[in-house]
Amino acid sequence: MSLLLTRLVLALVLRPRPAAKERGDVPGWVLITVMTAGLVVTLWVAAENQLKAIFERALDSVTNK
């Protein structure tokens, strides 16, 4: 009887839990966020002078009117 009870307890303890398997897609969202930040930084570094010129022209067009 104790062997059966031991097997039952082990089966209950070692069975996979649904909550443990369903973690969601957190690593995927982290990867998307990091990649987006990397793209923004890369574009900013590559086009910094052009972005500054566009911003200054936009401010000049508003203040000159």
URCOR-V638825 format. One record per pair of residues at least 12 apart in sequence whose ideal C-beta (glycine too) atoms are under 6 Angstrom apart, sorted by sequence separation. I is the first residue (numbers start at 1). J is the second residue. If there is no record, write none. Layout:
BEGIN
i=(I	I)
j=(J	J)
END
This chain:
BEGIN
none
END
